Amino acid sequence: MIHLEFVDRAHSIQTVPMVCMHCDSPTCAEVCPADAIKRTEDGVVQSARKPRCIACSNCVLACPFGVPKMNSSFGLMMKCDMCYDRSQAGKKPMCAAVCPSGALFFGTREEVAHLRPRSRILDRFEFGAQTITTKVKLMVPRDSTEPQLHVTGALEAVQEEDPFEEIALEGFP
């Protein structure tokens, strides 16, 4: 789970951690012509399998979260796989294990509900007309009413502002 306070992307320089969201229907895997990206039975979307990956970068371009990265020197797409070797051994993924602020958390719903009583879970993201459901959950304020996070909402808000608004520069008429 990732705990986030409200971030007004249109008017803030605040950043948020970005890890693979492990989509229920991973676009990166769907566009892979070599069938190199697999989703495990427990919902973890793994990095491309080296023997199959043809380094086409389709997955990099298709991911709505911008997570997969192409490692040109290896000719292989790499991304978070939730430290699959660690998590299968009962350990936390490294990012959650070392996160100093507690923004990244790996645990059960019950554990996070106890730690974040003023928050609720969100796992639906809207990108324009596309809605994506994920294994990784965000914690949002309990009183928020949105059923999903409108990822492109900040872009839409910026586009609605008048780009030709008069700008007064000091020293110019």
C-alpha positions, 0 to 999 in steps of 0.5 A, a space after each residue: 500500500 502507498 499512503 498519500 495525502 492529497 496532492 494537487 498536481 495542477 498547482 503543486 510541485 509535491 512529488 509522490 513515489 511511483 512504483 509498479 502498480 501491478 495492474 489487474 489487466 497489465 497493458 505492458 504485458 498485453 502489448 508485448 509481442 514476445 509474450 515476455 511479461 507475465 503476471 503471477 497467480 498472486 497478481 505480481 506483474 514481473 519484469 520481462 523474461 530475458 530469453 523472450 524479450 526482444 527490447 521493442 519498448 512497446 511495454 515502456 510506451 504502453 504503461 499508463 503509469 510510466 513504470 517500465 524502463 528499457 535497459 539498452 545495455 541488457 536489451 531488456 525491460 526492467 521494472 518493479 516486480 515487488 521484490 518477488 524473491 523477497 516477498 515470496 520468502 515473507 519479507 517486505 519489498 526493499 522499497 517498503 523496507 527502507 522507506 524512511 517516511 512510511 509512505 510505502 508500506 507492504 502488509 495486509 489491509 488490516 495492518 494498514 487500516 490500523 496504521 492509517 485510520 483516517 484513510 481509505 483504500 483506492 485501487 482504481 485509476 482513471 486515464 481519460 476514458 480508461 479505468 485501471 484496477 491495480 494490486 497496489 493500493 493508494 491510501 487517500 483521505 477517508 472523507 474523499 468521495 472519489 471512487 477512483 483517482 483521475 490521473 489526467 485530471 491535473 492536465 485537464 485543469 491546466 488545459 482549461 486555464 487561459 494560456 494567453 492570460 496577460 503576464 506582467 513582466 517587471 520593467 516592460 509595459 
